[in-house]
Amino acid sequence: MKTGAQLLVDTLLTNGASIAYGVPGESYLAVLDALYDARDRFRFVVCRQEGGAAYMAEAHGKLTGAPGICFVTRGPGASNASIGVHTAYQDSTPMILFVGQVGNDFVEREAFQEIDYRRMYGQMAKWVAQIDRADRVPEYVSRAFHVATSGRPGPVVLALPEDMLSEAVPEAAGRPLAHYRVTPPSPSPAQVEAVRERLQSARRPLVLCGGAGWNEAAVQALQRFIPRSGLPVACAFRCQDLYDNDDPHYVGEAGIGINPELARRIKEADLLLALGPRLDEMTTSGYTLVQSPRPAQALVHVHVHADELNRVYQADLAVNAGMEQMLEPLAGLDFDPAPWREWREQGRRSYESWNAANRNPGPVQMAELIKILQDKLPEDAILANGAGNYSAWLHRFYRYRRPRTQLAPRNGSMGYGVPAAVAAKIENPARTVVALAGDGCFLMTGQELATAAQYGANVIVIVIDNGMYGTIRLHQERHYPGRVSGTGLSNPDFSLYARAFGAHAERVEDTAAFGPALERCLQARGPALIEVRIDPQALSTQATIDQVREQGLARARAGGA
């Protein structure tokens, strides 16, 4: 006889899970008790807020390709965790959220903290279910692993009624449960040949990689395919680590603040080979680089999930395939790269020019700070960030050289960087892990420094402090120039805040101080934080507050005229 909670832990172990993130709650005490018996095989990381726990589980999914596991209590806990579920959904990240629930004898009475999770999470998860019977726990959990990892990966939510978890039932008879298996679709030989023919007949082709379905074998196949074909390759929004940015075939990232020359080249391409991305709003600059429904470019769209093909864009060739299954045969084909050699070299020169450091107002030069990170961090360092204008400097000036070194939310979720970095360091203690956060971004989840300290996760957090919600201020000045409202921030002393958690702390107010401060943080024996104070005029990589405001006023005058 085993309880539902014990069966749950057994099934997690069977499916290879060995770590979960969460905040304890009385609604799933039986699971915590079952985890006690498995403490030598399964680690439960106690976090300080459910949003941080869900971010950590999502980061696990991004880094490993296996579902990140999160446990939260009912009601308020589930509400807090929803931000991580939304991130996992839009970022195509495998994740399983287990939520405590009122007992079946209390259901539908609006009992204490009761929520119908099917309705709450309906649109932001691949599957939401409630396990009402203990004997069906292995079935539900096995299905959750398969749903989270199949097709376009994403989050699954399972509600756990309190009485079900303590119910004792006989273990199922028959063969033991097996580890989940992913069964990605494969292209036909005719489809592979069709892709080859379309590429070879093109004169201005461009490969755009990103999105879902990537594993180590797929990345390695991409690294063989691109040099062999001589094709230029760009990465979709916040997928820059899929291809070595130092390679001469890499021409940039299609995302927020895109290189205008790369945007022009995407428009001018006569063939766009999209490997994995959904071609979403951020990657296509608001659906302007690739027009819907019929793109100006010939479009070959390869995606692991059939429902994403022809959803927004009518492709000339749509291929439902996993990235490894598509790229392995392509990597073995011969191409004549001569027709597009100059096209690719022009794209690379444009990227290198865009990647060169520029200047911003004030004594702290953000582009130079990113270049210092580039020089001092090892190639396998993991960099995490949330959302905000500060991240544009990272994306524009840092060169990712290894896969799974970028942790960044494609849904633009603030507060992601610190929890993601903590999870990355807990699971990869030998690797250097750095989180970048804006002042607004950091204080949304900065309490997870306590989690870092508790578990010896020696992350380095770089807080970019300009005293405002910079992204919103940017849009405000564009559309309502000079009418500043609701975007100013009064901040604490972030270095003192960090020291309160036992972290090493530094403050940087000019560029020259950053390198030595970073060196001291790299040598610190615990978590570390660098507070970087920048001039508020340094609003973005391309414009100051005054410049954006003047542009907004000029548009207003032109509209009035």
C-alpha positions as CSV (number, residue, x, y, z in Angstrom):
1,M,0.0,0.0,0.0
2,K,1.2,3.5,-0.9
3,T,-0.3,6.9,-0.5
4,G,-1.0,9.2,-3.4
5,A,1.9,11.4,-2.3
6,Q,4.3,8.4,-2.2
7,L,3.2,7.3,-5.7
8,L,3.7,10.9,-6.9
9,V,7.3,10.9,-5.6
10,D,8.0,7.4,-7.0
11,T,6.7,8.5,-10.5
12,L,8.9,11.6,-10.4
13,L,12.0,9.5,-9.7
14,T,11.0,7.0,-12.4
15,N,10.9,9.8,-14.9
16,G,14.4,11.0,-14.0
17,A,13.4,14.1,-11.9
18,S,15.8,14.7,-9.0
19,I,15.0,18.3,-8.1
20,A,12.0,20.5,-7.5
21,Y,11.5,24.2,-6.6
22,G,8.7,25.4,-4.4
23,V,7.2,27.1,-1.4
24,P,5.8,24.7,1.2
25,G,2.0,24.7,1.9
26,E,-0.4,22.8,4.1
27,S,-2.3,21.6,1.1
28,Y,0.5,19.2,0.1
29,L,2.1,18.3,3.4
30,A,1.8,14.6,2.4
31,V,4.1,15.3,-0.6
32,L,6.7,17.0,1.7
33,D,6.5,14.0,4.0
34,A,7.1,11.6,1.0
35,L,10.0,13.7,-0.2
36,Y,11.6,13.2,3.3
37,D,11.9,9.5,2.6
38,A,13.5,10.2,-0.8
39,R,15.8,13.0,0.4
40,D,18.9,11.2,-0.7
41,R,17.6,10.9,-4.3
42,F,15.4,14.0,-4.7
43,R,16.1,17.6,-3.7
44,F,13.4,20.1,-2.8
45,V,14.7,23.7,-3.0
46,V,12.7,26.0,-0.7
47,C,12.1,29.4,-2.3
48,R,10.9,32.7,-0.9
49,Q,8.0,33.3,-3.3
50,E,6.1,31.1,-5.7
51,G,6.8,33.3,-8.6
52,G,10.5,32.8,-8.0
53,A,10.0,29.0,-7.6
54,A,8.2,28.8,-10.9
55,Y,10.9,30.9,-12.7
56,M,13.5,28.4,-11.3
57,A,11.6,25.4,-12.6
58,E,11.2,27.1,-16.0
59,A,15.0,27.8,-16.1
60,H,15.6,24.2,-15.4
61,G,13.5,23.3,-18.4
62,K,15.4,25.7,-20.6
63,L,18.8,24.5,-19.5
64,T,18.1,20.7,-19.6
65,G,15.2,20.1,-22.0
66,A,13.6,18.0,-19.2
67,P,10.5,19.3,-17.4
68,G,11.3,21.7,-14.5
69,I,9.3,20.6,-11.4
70,C,7.6,23.1,-9.1
71,F,5.3,22.7,-6.1
72,V,3.1,25.4,-4.7
73,T,0.1,25.6,-2.4
74,R,-3.4,26.4,-3.5
75,G,-5.0,29.8,-4.1
76,P,-2.4,32.5,-3.4
77,G,0.5,30.2,-4.1
78,A,-1.0,29.1,-7.4
79,S,-1.7,32.7,-8.4
80,N,1.9,33.7,-7.7
81,A,3.2,30.8,-9.7
82,S,1.2,31.7,-12.8
83,I,3.9,34.1,-14.0
84,G,6.3,31.2,-14.4
85,V,3.6,29.1,-16.2
86,H,3.0,31.9,-18.7
87,T,6.7,32.2,-19.3
88,A,7.1,28.5,-19.9
89,Y,4.1,28.6,-22.3
90,Q,5.3,31.5,-24.5
91,D,9.0,30.3,-24.3
92,S,8.1,26.7,-25.2
93,T,9.7,25.3,-22.1
94,P,8.8,21.9,-20.5
95,M,7.6,22.4,-17.0
96,I,5.2,20.6,-14.5
97,L,3.5,22.6,-11.8
98,F,2.0,20.7,-8.9
99,V,-0.6,22.7,-7.0
100,G,-2.2,21.8,-3.7
101,Q,-6.0,21.7,-3.8
102,V,-8.8,21.5,-1.2
103,G,-10.0,18.0,-0.4
104,N,-12.7,16.4,-2.6
105,D,-15.1,16.6,0.3
106,F,-14.8,20.4,0.2
107,V,-14.8,21.0,-3.6
108,E,-17.2,23.5,-5.3
109,R,-17.9,25.2,-2.0
110,E,-15.4,28.0,-2.4
111,A,-13.5,26.5,0.5
112,F,-10.4,28.2,1.9
113,Q,-8.1,29.1,-1.0
114,E,-10.1,27.0,-3.5
115,I,-9.7,27.8,-7.2
116,D,-10.7,25.8,-10.3
117,Y,-7.3,25.4,-11.9
118,R,-8.7,24.2,-15.2
119,R,-10.3,27.6,-15.7
120,M,-7.5,29.6,-14.1
121,Y,-4.6,28.1,-16.1
122,G,-6.7,27.0,-19.2
123,Q,-5.0,29.2,-21.9
124,M,-1.5,29.4,-20.4
125,A,-0.8,25.6,-20.1
126,K,-0.7,22.7,-22.5
127,W,-2.8,20.6,-20.1
128,V,-4.5,21.3,-16.8
129,A,-5.9,18.4,-14.7
130,Q,-6.8,17.3,-11.2
131,I,-5.9,13.9,-9.8
132,D,-8.9,12.8,-7.8
133,R,-7.9,9.2,-7.2
134,A,-4.6,8.1,-5.7
135,D,-4.4,4.9,-7.9
136,R,-4.3,7.1,-11.0
137,V,-1.3,9.2,-9.9
138,P,1.3,7.3,-12.0
139,E,-0.9,7.6,-15.1
140,Y,-1.4,11.4,-14.7
141,V,2.2,12.2,-13.9
142,S,3.5,10.0,-16.7
143,R,1.1,11.8,-19.1
144,A,2.3,15.2,-17.7
145,F,5.9,14.4,-18.6
146,H,4.9,13.3,-22.1
147,V,2.7,16.3,-22.8
148,A,5.3,18.8,-21.4
149,T,8.0,17.5,-23.8
150,S,6.0,16.5,-26.9
151,G,5.6,18.6,-30.0
152,R,6.0,22.2,-28.9
153,P,7.2,21.8,-25.3
154,G,5.3,23.7,-22.6
155,P,3.9,23.7,-19.1
156,V,1.5,21.2,-17.5
157,V,-0.5,21.9,-14.3
158,L,-1.7,19.1,-12.0
159,A,-3.9,19.9,-9.0
160,L,-3.5,17.6,-6.0
161,P,-6.6,17.3,-3.7
162,E,-5.4,17.1,-0.1
163,D,-7.3,13.9,0.7
164,M,-6.1,12.2,-2.4
165,L,-2.5,12.6,-1.3
166,S,-3.0,10.8,1.9
167,E,-5.2,8.1,0.5
168,A,-3.5,4.7,0.6
169,V,-4.0,2.3,-2.4
170,P,-2.3,-0.9,-3.6
171,E,0.6,-0.4,-5.9
172,A,-0.4,-1.2,-9.5
173,A,0.2,-4.7,-10.7
174,G,2.0,-5.5,-13.9
175,R,5.1,-4.1,-15.5
176,P,6.8,-1.1,-13.8
177,L,6.3,2.4,-15.2
178,A,9.0,3.4,-17.7
179,H,10.8,6.7,-18.1
180,Y,9.0,9.2,-20.4
181,R,10.1,9.2,-24.1
182,V,10.0,12.0,-26.6
183,T,8.9,11.0,-30.1
184,P,9.6,14.0,-32.4
185,P,8.3,14.0,-36.0
186,S,10.8,13.4,-38.9
187,P,10.8,14.9,-42.4
188,S,10.5,12.7,-45.4
189,P,13.4,12.3,-47.8
190,A,11.4,14.2,-50.4
191,Q,11.0,17.1,-47.9
192,V,14.8,17.2,-47.2
193,E,15.5,17.2,-50.9
194,A,12.9,20.0,-51.4
195,V,14.7,22.1,-48.8
196,R,18.0,21.5,-50.5
197,E,16.7,22.5,-53.9
198,R,15.1,25.7,-52.7
199,L,18.3,26.7,-50.9
200,Q,20.5,26.0,-53.8
201,S,18.4,28.0,-56.2
202,A,18.3,31.0,-53.8
203,R,20.7,34.0,-54.1
204,R,19.9,35.8,-50.9
205,P,19.0,33.0,-48.4
206,L,18.9,33.4,-44.7
207,V,18.6,30.8,-41.9
208,L,16.7,31.9,-38.8
209,C,16.9,29.5,-35.9
210,G,15.2,29.5,-32.6
211,G,12.1,28.3,-30.7
212,A,11.4,24.8,-29.6
213,G,12.7,21.4,-30.3
214,W,16.4,21.9,-29.8
215,N,18.7,19.4,-28.1
216,E,22.5,18.9,-28.0
217,A,22.4,16.7,-31.1
218,A,20.4,19.3,-33.0
219,V,22.8,22.1,-32.1
220,Q,25.7,20.0,-33.2
221,A,24.0,19.3,-36.5
222,L,23.4,23.0,-37.0
223,Q,27.0,23.7,-36.4
224,R,27.9,21.2,-39.2
225,F,25.2,22.3,-41.6
226,I,25.9,26.1,-41.6
227,P,29.7,26.0,-42.4
228,R,29.2,23.2,-44.9
229,S,26.4,25.2,-46.7
230,G,28.0,28.6,-46.3
231,L,24.7,30.1,-45.4
232,P,24.2,33.2,-43.2
233,V,22.4,32.4,-39.9
234,A,20.6,34.6,-37.5
235,C,18.9,33.7,-34.2
236,A,15.4,34.5,-33.2
237,F,14.6,36.7,-30.1
238,R,16.5,35.5,-27.1
239,C,17.8,32.4,-28.8
240,Q,21.3,33.8,-29.4
241,D,23.1,30.9,-27.8
242,L,21.9,28.4,-30.5
243,Y,24.8,29.4,-32.7
244,D,28.4,30.6,-32.0
245,N,28.2,34.4,-32.3
246,D,32.0,34.4,-33.2
247,D,31.5,32.2,-36.2
248,P,31.8,34.2,-39.5
249,H,28.4,32.8,-40.7
250,Y,26.5,34.4,-37.8
251,V,24.8,37.7,-38.8
252,G,22.8,38.7,-35.6
253,E,19.7,38.4,-33.6
254,A,16.2,39.2,-34.8
255,G,14.5,40.7,-31.7
256,I,13.9,43.9,-29.9
257,G,16.2,46.7,-31.0
258,I,17.2,44.7,-34.1
259,N,20.2,45.9,-36.2
260,P,18.4,47.9,-38.9
261,E,20.7,46.3,-41.5
262,L,19.7,42.8,-40.4
263,A,16.0,43.9,-40.5
264,R,16.6,45.1,-44.1
265,R,18.3,41.8,-45.0
266,I,15.5,39.7,-43.7
267,K,13.1,41.7,-45.8
268,E,15.3,41.4,-48.9
269,A,16.0,37.7,-48.5
270,D,14.7,35.6,-51.4
271,L,14.5,32.6,-49.1
272,L,13.9,32.4,-45.4
273,L,14.7,29.0,-43.8
274,A,13.0,29.2,-40.4
275,L,14.3,26.4,-38.2
276,G,12.2,26.2,-35.0
277,P,10.9,29.7,-34.3
278,R,7.2,30.5,-34.3
279,L,8.0,33.7,-36.2
280,D,6.3,35.7,-33.4
281,E,5.8,39.4,-32.8
282,M,9.3,40.0,-31.3
283,T,11.2,38.0,-33.9
284,T,9.4,39.7,-36.8
285,S,9.4,43.2,-35.4
286,G,5.6,43.3,-35.0
287,Y,5.0,41.1,-38.1
288,T,6.6,43.6,-40.4
289,L,9.8,41.8,-41.4
290,V,7.8,38.9,-42.6
291,Q,4.3,39.9,-43.8
292,S,1.2,37.9,-43.1
293,P,-0.4,35.9,-44.5
294,R,1.8,35.5,-47.6
295,P,5.4,36.6,-47.0
296,A,7.3,38.5,-49.7
297,Q,10.2,36.1,-49.2
298,A,10.0,32.4,-50.1
299,L,9.4,30.8,-46.7
300,V,10.5,27.3,-45.6
301,H,9.2,26.8,-42.1
302,V,10.3,23.8,-40.0
303,H,8.6,23.4,-36.7
304,V,8.3,20.5,-34.2
305,H,4.5,21.1,-33.7
306,A,2.2,20.9,-36.7
307,D,-0.2,23.5,-35.4
308,E,2.4,26.2,-35.6
309,L,2.8,25.7,-39.4
310,N,0.7,28.0,-41.5
311,R,-0.8,29.5,-38.4
312,V,0.3,33.1,-39.2
313,Y,2.3,32.7,-42.4
314,Q,1.5,30.6,-45.4
315,A,4.8,28.8,-46.1
316,D,6.0,27.8,-49.5
317,L,7.2,24.6,-47.8
318,A,6.1,23.6,-44.3
319,V,7.9,20.7,-42.6
320,N,6.7,19.2,-39.3
321,A,9.9,17.9,-37.9
322,G,12.2,18.0,-34.8
323,M,15.3,20.1,-35.2
324,E,17.7,17.1,-34.9
325,Q,15.6,15.1,-37.4
326,M,15.7,17.9,-39.9
327,L,19.3,19.0,-39.5
328,E,21.0,15.7,-39.4
329,P,20.2,14.9,-43.1
330,L,20.7,18.5,-44.2
331,A,24.2,18.5,-42.5
332,G,25.2,15.7,-44.7
333,L,24.3,17.4,-48.0
334,D,26.7,19.2,-50.4
335,F,26.0,22.8,-51.4
336,D,27.7,25.3,-53.6
337,P,28.0,28.4,-51.4
338,A,29.4,30.6,-54.1
339,P,26.1,32.3,-55.1
340,W,25.5,33.7,-51.6
341,R,29.1,34.2,-50.3
342,E,29.1,37.9,-50.8
343,W,25.6,38.2,-49.3
344,R,26.7,36.3,-46.2
345,E,29.9,38.3,-45.8
346,Q,28.0,41.6,-46.1
347,G,25.7,40.4,-43.3
348,R,28.7,39.5,-41.1
349,R,30.3,42.9,-41.6
350,S,27.1,44.5,-40.7
351,Y,26.9,42.4,-37.5
352,E,30.4,43.2,-36.5
353,S,29.8,46.9,-37.0
354,W,26.6,46.8,-34.9
355,N,28.4,44.7,-32.2
356,A,31.2,47.3,-31.8
357,A,30.9,49.3,-28.6
358,N,29.1,52.7,-28.8
359,R,28.8,55.4,-26.2
360,N,26.0,56.5,-24.0
361,P,25.6,59.5,-21.6
362,G,27.3,59.3,-18.3
363,P,30.5,57.9,-16.7
364,V,29.3,54.3,-17.0
365,Q,29.5,53.0,-20.5
366,M,27.1,50.0,-20.8
367,A,28.6,48.6,-24.0
368,E,32.0,48.5,-22.5
369,L,30.7,46.8,-19.4
370,I,29.2,44.0,-21.6
371,K,32.6,43.7,-23.4
372,I,34.3,43.3,-20.0
373,L,31.9,40.5,-19.2
374,Q,32.7,39.0,-22.5
375,D,36.4,39.1,-21.8
376,K,36.4,37.9,-18.2
377,L,33.7,35.2,-18.2
378,P,34.4,31.6,-19.5
379,E,32.7,30.5,-22.7
380,D,30.3,28.3,-20.8
381,A,29.2,31.0,-18.4
382,I,25.4,31.2,-18.0
383,L,23.9,34.7,-18.3
384,A,20.3,35.3,-17.1
385,N,18.2,38.4,-17.5
386,G,14.6,39.6,-17.1
387,A,12.9,42.3,-19.1
388,G,13.9,45.9,-19.5
389,N,16.0,48.2,-21.6
390,Y,19.1,47.2,-19.8
391,S,18.9,43.8,-21.5
392,A,19.3,45.4,-24.9
393,W,22.9,46.1,-24.2
394,L,23.5,42.5,-23.3
395,H,21.7,41.2,-26.4
396,R,23.5,43.6,-28.7
397,F,27.0,43.5,-27.4
398,Y,27.6,40.1,-25.7
399,R,28.6,37.2,-28.0
400,Y,27.2,33.9,-26.9
401,R,29.6,31.0,-27.9
402,R,28.0,27.9,-26.4
403,P,24.5,26.5,-26.4
404,R,22.4,26.8,-23.2
405,T,24.3,29.8,-21.9
406,Q,21.4,32.3,-22.3
407,L,18.4,32.3,-19.9
408,A,16.0,35.0,-20.9
409,P,12.2,35.1,-21.0
410,R,10.8,35.4,-24.5
411,N,7.5,36.6,-22.9
412,G,9.2,39.7,-21.6
413,S,8.7,38.8,-17.9
414,M,10.3,41.1,-15.4
415,G,12.0,39.5,-12.4
416,Y,13.1,36.4,-14.2
417,G,16.9,36.9,-14.1
418,V,17.7,36.4,-10.4
419,P,15.6,33.2,-9.8
420,A,16.7,31.7,-13.2
421,A,20.4,32.3,-12.2
422,V,19.9,30.8,-8.8
423,A,18.4,27.6,-10.4
424,A,21.2,27.5,-12.9
425,K,23.9,27.7,-10.3
426,I,22.3,25.2,-8.0
427,E,22.2,22.7,-10.8
428,N,25.6,23.7,-12.4
429,P,27.7,24.6,-9.4
430,A,31.0,24.4,-11.4
431,R,29.8,27.0,-14.0
432,T,29.9,30.8,-13.6
433,V,26.4,32.2,-13.5
434,V,25.6,35.9,-13.9
435,A,22.2,37.6,-13.7
436,L,21.5,41.1,-15.1
437,A,18.6,43.0,-13.8
438,G,17.2,46.5,-13.9
439,D,16.4,48.3,-10.7
440,G,12.7,47.6,-11.2
441,C,13.3,44.1,-12.4
442,F,15.5,43.1,-9.5
443,L,13.1,44.1,-6.7
444,M,10.4,41.9,-8.1
445,T,12.3,38.8,-7.1
446,G,15.4,40.0,-5.3
447,Q,14.4,38.1,-2.2
448,E,15.6,34.9,-3.9
449,L,19.1,36.0,-2.9
450,A,18.1,34.3,0.3
451,T,17.6,31.1,-1.6
452,A,21.0,31.5,-3.2
453,A,22.6,32.0,0.2
454,Q,20.8,29.1,1.8
455,Y,21.9,26.6,-1.0
456,G,25.3,28.0,-1.6
457,A,24.5,29.2,-5.1
458,N,27.3,31.7,-5.7
459,V,25.6,33.7,-8.4
460,I,26.7,37.2,-9.4
461,V,23.8,39.7,-9.8
462,I,24.4,42.9,-11.7
463,V,21.7,45.5,-11.0
464,I,21.5,48.4,-13.5
465,D,20.1,51.3,-11.6
466,N,18.7,54.3,-13.5
467,G,15.8,55.1,-11.1
468,M,13.0,54.3,-13.5
469,Y,11.0,51.6,-15.3
470,G,13.1,52.4,-18.4
471,T,11.2,50.4,-21.1
472,I,7.9,52.0,-20.1
473,R,9.5,55.5,-20.0
474,L,10.8,54.9,-23.5
475,H,7.3,54.2,-24.8
476,Q,5.9,57.0,-22.7
477,E,8.3,59.5,-24.3
478,R,7.5,58.2,-27.8
479,H,3.8,58.5,-27.4
480,Y,3.2,61.1,-24.7
481,P,6.5,63.1,-24.8
482,G,7.3,65.1,-21.7
483,R,4.3,63.7,-19.7
484,V,6.2,61.5,-17.3
485,S,3.8,59.5,-15.1
486,G,4.1,56.4,-13.1
487,T,7.6,55.4,-14.2
488,G,9.9,57.0,-11.6
489,L,11.5,54.8,-8.9
490,S,12.9,55.6,-5.5
491,N,15.4,52.8,-4.8
492,P,17.2,51.4,-1.7
493,D,20.9,51.0,-1.5
494,F,21.2,47.8,-3.4
495,S,24.7,47.0,-2.0
496,L,23.4,47.2,1.6
497,Y,20.4,45.1,0.6
498,A,22.7,42.4,-0.8
499,R,24.9,42.4,2.3
500,A,21.8,41.8,4.5
501,F,21.6,38.3,2.8
502,G,25.3,37.7,3.4
503,A,26.3,38.5,-0.1
504,H,29.4,40.2,-1.2
505,A,28.4,43.7,-2.6
506,E,30.0,46.3,-4.8
507,R,28.9,49.7,-6.2
508,V,30.1,50.9,-9.6
509,E,29.7,54.5,-10.7
510,D,32.2,54.6,-13.6
511,T,33.3,52.2,-16.2
512,A,36.9,51.7,-14.9
513,A,35.6,50.4,-11.6
514,F,33.5,47.6,-13.1
515,G,36.3,45.2,-14.1
516,P,38.0,45.1,-10.6
517,A,34.5,44.8,-9.0
518,L,33.7,41.8,-11.2
519,E,37.0,40.1,-10.4
520,R,36.2,40.4,-6.7
521,C,32.8,39.0,-7.2
522,L,34.2,36.1,-9.2
523,Q,36.4,35.3,-6.2
524,A,33.7,35.7,-3.6
525,R,32.7,32.6,-1.5
526,G,29.0,33.3,-1.7
527,P,26.5,35.2,-3.8
528,A,27.6,38.6,-5.0
529,L,26.0,41.8,-6.3
530,I,27.2,44.7,-8.3
531,E,25.1,47.9,-8.2
532,V,25.8,49.8,-11.4
533,R,24.4,53.4,-11.4
534,I,23.9,54.7,-14.9
535,D,22.8,58.1,-16.2
536,P,19.0,58.2,-16.7
537,Q,19.6,59.7,-20.1
538,A,21.1,56.3,-21.2
539,L,17.7,55.1,-22.0
540,S,18.5,52.6,-24.7
541,T,21.4,51.4,-26.9
542,Q,20.3,53.8,-29.6
543,A,18.8,57.0,-28.1
544,T,18.7,59.2,-25.0
545,I,15.6,60.4,-23.2
546,D,15.9,63.8,-24.8
547,Q,16.3,62.3,-28.3
548,V,13.2,60.0,-27.9
549,R,11.2,62.9,-26.5
550,E,12.1,65.1,-29.4
551,Q,11.2,62.4,-31.8
552,G,7.8,62.0,-30.1
553,L,7.2,65.8,-30.2
554,A,8.1,65.9,-33.9
555,R,5.6,63.1,-34.6
556,A,3.0,65.0,-32.6
557,R,3.7,68.2,-34.5
558,A,3.5,66.4,-37.8
559,G,0.2,64.8,-36.8
560,G,-1.2,68.1,-35.7
561,A,-0.2,69.7,-39.0
